Amino acid sequence: MLSLSLTFRSEDAERYREDGLKDTLAPETTASTKAVYRHKVTWICAAYCLAYVGTEYSISGWIVVFMTRVRHASPYLASVSSSGFWIAQAAGRLTLGTLTDRIGVRTANALYLAFSIAFGVLFAVIDAPVVSMLMIMLQGYSLGPAFPSCIVMVTGLLPRDLHVAAVSFVASVGQVGGALLPFGLGAAAEKLGISVFQAVILGQLTLTLLIWLMFPRLRSASIRRENEHED
């Protein structure tokens, strides 16, 4: 909280309006909120967040059970797998930004998702507990930029005055995915056994990648500014 306060200390409502946003009167705010839902990009991003957030929570929520029951890992190693997934994801989010900027958000995140699927395949094929833990951590690392990349895409493709409403909406849908997909995995495990974990996660990651590929390419900053002035 302290770092956020220091970083954005000069950002206030007046500065927000000076950057070219519309005046935040209630009727216009309502109109802007409704306008968000008319853009296809909003729904693509929402579907992506639902699939991605649901996948990461499915992994962290069920990996301990899978590791102990199927891979016969010790409770300690199983718990490290879950913690390591999140730690590796944070590391990926911090370290892959430079590479993402160089090759472009759309291409880079598609590659990261493809790598996460590859690590998932290795996780399914190699049943050694330690190797399984490492594959889960590598999967988390490659998924690190997934959510920030989505926010970059939606803010890059939508007019500036829709950013707040759009990001709020897609983040909320992502939380719905975080509740529904782990529940669905649990229901499948109840019927078929926890061994379905690998197949379900691979399916979810593949779906996430396919949704991501539906995003159009980002326009240049100059073109976006011209369109915003025309609006």
C-alpha positions in Angstrom: 0.0 0.0 0.0 2.9 2.4 0.8 4.6 1.8 -2.5 1.3 2.3 -4.4 0.6 5.6 -2.5 4.1 6.8 -3.4 3.9 5.7 -7.0 0.6 7.3 -7.8 0.8 10.3 -5.4 0.3 12.8 -8.3 -2.6 10.9 -9.8 -6.0 12.4 -8.8 -9.4 13.1 -10.4 -8.2 16.4 -11.9 -5.2 14.7 -13.5 -7.5 12.0 -14.8 -9.8 14.5 -16.5 -6.8 16.5 -17.9 -5.7 13.4 -19.8 -8.7 13.6 -22.0 -11.3 11.6 -20.2 -15.0 12.7 -20.2 -16.4 14.4 -17.2 -17.5 11.9 -14.6 -21.2 12.9 -14.3 -23.6 10.1 -13.4 -25.5 9.8 -16.8 -22.2 9.7 -18.7 -20.7 7.2 -16.3 -23.7 4.9 -16.8 -23.4 5.4 -20.6 -19.7 4.5 -20.5 -20.5 1.4 -18.4 -23.1 0.2 -20.9 -20.7 1.0 -23.8 -18.2 -1.5 -22.4 -20.5 -4.4 -23.2 -20.9 -3.4 -26.8 -17.2 -4.1 -27.5 -16.3 -7.7 -28.5 -12.9 -7.2 -26.9 -14.5 -6.9 -23.5 -16.2 -10.3 -23.8 -13.1 -12.0 -25.2 -11.1 -10.6 -22.2 -13.8 -11.7 -19.8 -13.9 -15.3 -21.2 -10.1 -15.4 -21.1 -10.0 -14.2 -17.4 -12.7 -16.7 -16.5 -10.6 -19.6 -18.0 -7.2 -18.4 -16.8 -8.1 -17.5 -13.2 -10.2 -20.7 -12.9 -7.2 -22.7 -14.2 -4.7 -21.2 -11.7 -7.0 -21.8 -8.8 -7.8 -25.3 -10.0 -4.0 -26.0 -10.0 -3.3 -24.6 -6.6 -6.5 -25.9 -5.1 -6.1 -29.6 -6.1 -2.4 -30.1 -6.7 -1.8 -31.1 -3.0 -4.5 -33.8 -3.2 -3.2 -35.1 -6.5 0.4 -35.2 -5.4 -0.3 -37.1 -2.2 -2.9 -39.6 -3.7 -1.6 -40.2 -7.2 2.1 -39.3 -7.0 2.5 -40.6 -3.4 4.5 -37.5 -2.5 5.1 -36.5 1.1 2.7 -33.9 2.6 5.6 -31.5 2.7 6.5 -31.9 -1.0 2.8 -31.7 -1.9 2.4 -28.5 0.0 5.6 -27.1 -1.5 4.1 -27.8 -5.0 1.2 -25.5 -4.3 3.3 -22.8 -2.7 6.0 -23.1 -5.4 3.4 -22.6 -8.1 2.4 -19.2 -6.7 6.0 -18.2 -6.0 7.1 -19.1 -9.5 4.1 -17.3 -11.0 5.1 -14.1 -9.1 8.7 -14.6 -10.4 7.4 -15.0 -14.0 5.3 -11.9 -13.6 8.4 -9.9 -12.5 11.0 -11.2 -14.9 9.2 -11.8 -18.2 8.1 -8.3 -18.7 11.1 -7.2 -20.7 10.8 -10.2 -23.1 7.1 -9.5 -23.5 7.8 -5.9 -24.5 10.3 -7.0 -27.1 8.2 -9.6 -28.9 4.8 -8.1 -28.3 2.1 -8.9 -25.7 -0.1 -11.0 -28.0 2.7 -13.2 -29.3 4.5 -13.5 -26.0 1.6 -14.6 -24.0 0.6 -17.1 -26.6 4.1 -18.6 -26.3 3.9 -18.6 -22.5 0.6 -20.4 -22.6 2.0 -22.9 -25.1 5.0 -23.5 -22.7 2.6 -24.0 -19.8 0.7 -26.7 -21.8 4.1 -28.4 -22.6 5.0 -28.4 -18.9 1.6 -29.9 -18.2 2.3 -32.7 -20.7 5.6 -33.4 -19.0 3.9 -33.3 -15.6 1.4 -36.0 -16.9 4.1 -38.2 -18.4 6.8 -38.1 -15.7 5.4 -39.4 -12.4 8.4 -38.7 -10.2 7.2 -36.5 -7.3 10.2 -34.1 -7.4 9.9 -33.7 -11.2 6.2 -33.2 -10.9 6.8 -30.4 -8.4 9.3 -28.8 -10.7 6.9 -29.0 -13.7 4.2 -27.3 -11.7 6.6 -24.5 -10.7 7.6 -24.1 -14.3 4.0 -24.0 -15.3 3.4 -21.3 -12.7 6.4 -19.3 -14.0 5.1 -19.4 -17.6 1.6 -18.3 -16.4 3.0 -15.3 -14.6 2.3 -12.7 -17.3 -1.1 -14.1 -18.2 -3.3 -11.7 -16.3 -1.2 -8.5 -16.8 -1.1 -9.3 -20.5 -4.9 -9.5 -20.6 -5.2 -6.0 -18.9 -2.7 -4.6 -21.4 -4.8 -5.9 -24.3 -8.1 -4.7 -23.1 -6.8 -1.2 -22.2 -4.9 -1.0 -25.5 -7.9 -2.0 -27.6 -10.7 0.0 -25.9 -11.1 3.8 -25.6 -9.5 5.3 -22.5 -12.8 6.4 -21.0 -13.9 2.7 -20.8 -10.8 1.3 -19.1 -12.0 1.5 -15.5 -15.4 -0.2 -16.3 -13.8 -2.8 -18.5 -11.1 -3.8 -16.1 -13.5 -4.0 -13.3 -15.9 -6.2 -15.3 -13.3 -8.7 -16.6 -11.6 -9.0 -13.2 -15.0 -9.8 -11.6 -15.6 -12.5 -14.3 -12.2 -13.9 -13.5 -13.1 -14.3 -9.9 -16.2 -16.2 -11.0 -14.0 -18.5 -12.9 -11.8 -18.9 -9.8 -14.9 -20.2 -8.0 -16.5 -22.3 -10.8 -13.6 -24.2 -12.4 -12.1 -25.6 -9.2 -15.6 -26.7 -8.2 -16.0 -28.4 -11.6 -12.7 -30.2 -11.2 -13.7 -31.3 -7.8 -17.0 -32.7 -9.2 -15.2 -34.5 -11.9 -12.7 -35.9 -9.3 -15.6 -37.1 -7.2 -17.0 -39.1 -10.1 -13.8 -40.2 -11.9 -11.0 -39.9 -9.3 -8.4 -37.2 -8.8 -6.3 -38.7 -11.6 -8.5 -36.6 -14.0 -6.6 -33.5 -12.6 -4.0 -33.7 -15.4 -6.4 -33.9 -18.3 -8.7 -31.2 -16.9 -5.9 -28.8 -16.4 -4.5 -29.4 -19.9 -8.0 -28.9 -21.3 -8.4 -25.6 -19.4 -5.0 -24.3 -20.5 -5.8 -25.2 -24.1 -9.1 -23.4 -23.9 -7.3 -20.3 -22.4 -4.8 -20.3 -25.3 -7.6 -20.6 -27.9 -9.4 -17.7 -26.3 -6.3 -15.6 -26.2 -5.7 -16.1 -29.9 -9.1 -14.5 -30.5 -7.7 -11.1 -29.5 -7.0 -8.7 -32.4 -3.5 -7.2 -32.6 -2.8 -4.1 -30.6 -3.0 -0.9 -32.6 -0.2 1.7 -32.4 -0.5 4.3 -29.7 -0.8 7.1 -32.3 -3.8 5.4 -33.9 -5.5 4.8 -30.6 -5.1 8.5 -29.7 -6.6 9.6 -33.0 -9.6 7.3 -32.5 -10.2 8.6 -29.0 -10.2 12.2 -30.2 -12.7 11.3 -33.0 -15.0 9.7 -30.3 
